[in-house]
Amino acid sequence: MLSNSSDQPTQRMPVGSMGGEMVLINPELTWQSLSNEDKGRFWLVAVRTVGKKMLPDPHWQNLVKLGLAVVVEGSLILAPLGVFLLQHVVETELGWVADWL
């Protein structure tokens, strides 16, 4: 009997294996798959980017590898995918603030 890849059981791929596509496909899964340390780093880069204060590159390669941040002139800033994830996280993780106000 012949088989092809569609006969194989579906496997969840690690976030980094698809590059930035996983962020666009499922930002919730991407956010959940980040370690607490990477989440903290992401927030720090996001706040510095939004505040237009460049963060000297601390060599957080995991954010760069996932496509969430880029190094520009020696500083780490959010990449477009990082901005997309930030928007999702603010809407979901901080949505209670809007309800509270």
Protein Blocks (a to p, Z undefined) as FASTA:
>chain_A
ZZdfklpccddddfklnommlmmmmmmlmmmmpcfklmmmmmmmmmmmmnopacddehia
klmmnopacceehiacddfklmmmmmmmmmmmmmmmmmmZZ
